[in-house]
Amino acid sequence: FNELVSSGGLDRLLHSFGPGKVFVPNGLAFSPADGSDSLNKPGKRPVLMRIILNSNVKGNLSIKDIKSQIDANSGNATLTTLEGGKITATINADRNIVLTDENNKASIISRFDIPASNGRIQILNGVLLPGK
């Protein structure tokens, strides 16, 4: 993920948004089968930019903040991404925080609140894809 951000020249763009929450797919989430190996090609930059921006939420939200929003909103919270998309956060039966993108694809947060220079990082087992 970091390699794609850097190769696409998007690292400066992300820092310009101020503190934020980044939902980073783990190394197994991207695979050649989903075409992610071609995202660093010049013609794919717009697609890459949408995926990266859809994986970022403005503000330095912690996992505790997300859980509080879920509890306060009857079991789900809607997070608006820098791409303008919506991610729904819920808690499943195993008490995992699940993020569902606009394509109804769910990813589980597996590592929480990793400090970064510009906010916090959450590690996911999937990729949050932007809507159509």
C-alpha positions as a Markdown table, in Angstrom:
| # | Residue | x | y | z |
|---|---|---|---|---|
| 1 | Phe | 0.0 | 0.0 | 0.0 |
| 2 | Asn | 2.8 | 2.4 | 1.0 |
| 3 | Glu | 4.6 | 1.5 | -2.2 |
| 4 | Leu | 1.6 | 2.3 | -4.3 |
| 5 | Val | 1.0 | 5.6 | -2.5 |
| 6 | Ser | 4.7 | 6.6 | -3.1 |
| 7 | Ser | 4.9 | 5.3 | -6.7 |
| 8 | Gly | 1.7 | 7.2 | -7.6 |
| 9 | Gly | 3.0 | 10.4 | -6.1 |
| 10 | Leu | 0.1 | 10.5 | -3.7 |
| 11 | Asp | 2.0 | 10.8 | -0.4 |
| 12 | Arg | 2.2 | 14.6 | -0.6 |
| 13 | Leu | -1.5 | 14.8 | -1.5 |
| 14 | Leu | -2.5 | 12.8 | 1.6 |
| 15 | His | -0.3 | 14.9 | 3.9 |
| 16 | Ser | -2.1 | 18.0 | 2.6 |
| 17 | Phe | -5.4 | 16.8 | 4.0 |
| 18 | Gly | -4.1 | 17.1 | 7.6 |
| 19 | Pro | -4.5 | 14.6 | 10.3 |
| 20 | Gly | -6.4 | 11.5 | 9.2 |
| 21 | Lys | -7.2 | 7.9 | 9.6 |
| 22 | Val | -5.8 | 5.5 | 7.0 |
| 23 | Phe | -7.3 | 2.1 | 6.5 |
| 24 | Val | -4.4 | 0.1 | 5.0 |
| 25 | Pro | -4.9 | -3.3 | 3.5 |
| 26 | Asn | -2.5 | -6.0 | 4.7 |
| 27 | Gly | -0.1 | -7.5 | 2.3 |
| 28 | Leu | -2.4 | -10.3 | 1.5 |
| 29 | Ala | -5.3 | -8.0 | 0.6 |
| 30 | Phe | -3.8 | -7.0 | -2.8 |
| 31 | Ser | -3.3 | -9.8 | -5.2 |
| 32 | Pro | -2.6 | -10.1 | -9.0 |
| 33 | Ala | -6.1 | -11.6 | -9.4 |
| 34 | Asp | -7.7 | -8.3 | -8.5 |
| 35 | Gly | -5.5 | -6.3 | -10.8 |
| 36 | Ser | -3.7 | -4.5 | -8.0 |
| 37 | Asp | -0.3 | -5.4 | -9.5 |
| 38 | Ser | -1.0 | -3.0 | -12.4 |
| 39 | Leu | -2.1 | -0.1 | -10.2 |
| 40 | Asn | 1.3 | 1.5 | -10.3 |
| 41 | Lys | 1.3 | 1.9 | -14.1 |
| 42 | Pro | 0.9 | 5.5 | -15.3 |
| 43 | Gly | -2.5 | 4.8 | -17.0 |
| 44 | Lys | -3.9 | 3.5 | -13.7 |
| 45 | Arg | -3.1 | 6.6 | -11.6 |
| 46 | Pro | -6.8 | 7.8 | -11.5 |
| 47 | Val | -7.9 | 4.4 | -10.3 |
| 48 | Leu | -5.1 | 4.2 | -7.8 |
| 49 | Met | -5.9 | 7.8 | -6.6 |
| 50 | Arg | -9.6 | 6.8 | -6.0 |
| 51 | Ile | -8.6 | 3.7 | -4.0 |
| 52 | Ile | -6.1 | 5.6 | -1.9 |
| 53 | Leu | -8.5 | 8.5 | -1.2 |
| 54 | Asn | -11.3 | 6.0 | -0.4 |
| 55 | Ser | -9.0 | 4.4 | 2.2 |
| 56 | Asn | -8.6 | 7.7 | 4.1 |
| 57 | Val | -10.9 | 9.5 | 6.5 |
| 58 | Lys | -10.2 | 13.0 | 7.7 |
| 59 | Gly | -9.6 | 13.4 | 11.4 |
| 60 | Asn | -7.5 | 11.6 | 13.9 |
| 61 | Leu | -10.2 | 9.1 | 14.9 |
| 62 | Ser | -9.1 | 6.3 | 17.2 |
| 63 | Ile | -10.7 | 2.8 | 17.3 |
| 64 | Lys | -12.4 | 3.9 | 20.5 |
| 65 | Asp | -13.9 | 6.9 | 18.6 |
| 66 | Ile | -15.2 | 4.6 | 15.9 |
| 67 | Lys | -16.7 | 2.2 | 18.5 |
| 68 | Ser | -18.4 | 5.1 | 20.2 |
| 69 | Gln | -19.9 | 6.3 | 16.9 |
| 70 | Ile | -21.2 | 2.7 | 16.2 |
| 71 | Asp | -22.7 | 2.5 | 19.7 |
| 72 | Ala | -24.3 | 6.0 | 19.4 |
| 73 | Asn | -25.9 | 5.2 | 16.0 |
| 74 | Ser | -27.7 | 1.9 | 16.8 |
| 75 | Gly | -24.9 | -0.4 | 15.7 |
| 76 | Asn | -23.4 | 1.3 | 12.7 |
| 77 | Ala | -21.4 | 4.4 | 11.9 |
| 78 | Thr | -20.9 | 6.1 | 8.5 |
| 79 | Leu | -17.5 | 7.4 | 7.7 |
| 80 | Thr | -17.0 | 9.7 | 4.8 |
| 81 | Thr | -13.7 | 9.1 | 2.9 |
| 82 | Leu | -11.5 | 11.7 | 1.2 |
| 83 | Glu | -12.8 | 10.4 | -2.1 |
| 84 | Gly | -16.3 | 11.3 | -1.0 |
| 85 | Gly | -17.4 | 7.7 | -0.6 |
| 86 | Lys | -19.1 | 6.2 | 2.4 |
| 87 | Ile | -17.8 | 3.4 | 4.6 |
| 88 | Thr | -20.1 | 1.7 | 7.1 |
| 89 | Ala | -18.5 | 0.6 | 10.4 |
| 90 | Thr | -20.2 | -2.2 | 12.4 |
| 91 | Ile | -19.2 | -4.7 | 15.0 |
| 92 | Asn | -19.7 | -8.4 | 14.2 |
| 93 | Ala | -20.6 | -11.3 | 16.5 |
| 94 | Asp | -16.9 | -11.9 | 17.1 |
| 95 | Arg | -16.5 | -8.2 | 18.3 |
| 96 | Asn | -14.4 | -7.3 | 15.3 |
| 97 | Ile | -14.9 | -3.9 | 13.7 |
| 98 | Val | -16.0 | -4.4 | 10.1 |
| 99 | Leu | -15.8 | -1.8 | 7.4 |
| 100 | Thr | -18.1 | -2.1 | 4.4 |
| 101 | Asp | -17.5 | -0.1 | 1.3 |
| 102 | Glu | -20.1 | 1.1 | -1.2 |
| 103 | Asn | -19.7 | -2.1 | -3.2 |
| 104 | Asn | -20.9 | -4.0 | -0.1 |
| 105 | Lys | -17.4 | -5.6 | 0.3 |
| 106 | Ala | -16.5 | -6.0 | 4.0 |
| 107 | Ser | -13.1 | -5.9 | 5.6 |
| 108 | Ile | -12.1 | -6.5 | 9.2 |
| 109 | Ile | -9.7 | -4.2 | 11.1 |
| 110 | Ser | -6.9 | -6.5 | 12.4 |
| 111 | Arg | -4.5 | -4.0 | 13.9 |
| 112 | Phe | -5.5 | -0.8 | 15.6 |
| 113 | Asp | -4.3 | 2.8 | 16.1 |
| 114 | Ile | -0.8 | 2.5 | 14.7 |
| 115 | Pro | 0.7 | 6.0 | 15.1 |
| 116 | Ala | 1.7 | 7.8 | 12.0 |
| 117 | Ser | 3.2 | 11.3 | 11.3 |
| 118 | Asn | -0.2 | 12.5 | 10.0 |
| 119 | Gly | -2.8 | 10.5 | 12.0 |
| 120 | Arg | -3.4 | 6.9 | 12.7 |
| 121 | Ile | -3.3 | 3.7 | 10.7 |
| 122 | Gln | -5.7 | 0.8 | 10.9 |
| 123 | Ile | -4.7 | -2.5 | 9.1 |
| 124 | Leu | -7.5 | -4.3 | 7.2 |
| 125 | Asn | -7.8 | -7.7 | 5.7 |
| 126 | Gly | -9.3 | -6.3 | 2.5 |
| 127 | Val | -9.3 | -3.3 | 0.2 |
| 128 | Leu | -12.0 | -0.5 | 0.5 |
| 129 | Leu | -13.0 | 0.1 | -3.1 |
| 130 | Pro | -14.8 | 3.3 | -4.2 |
| 131 | Gly | -18.3 | 3.1 | -5.5 |
| 132 | Lys | -19.0 | 3.2 | -9.2 |
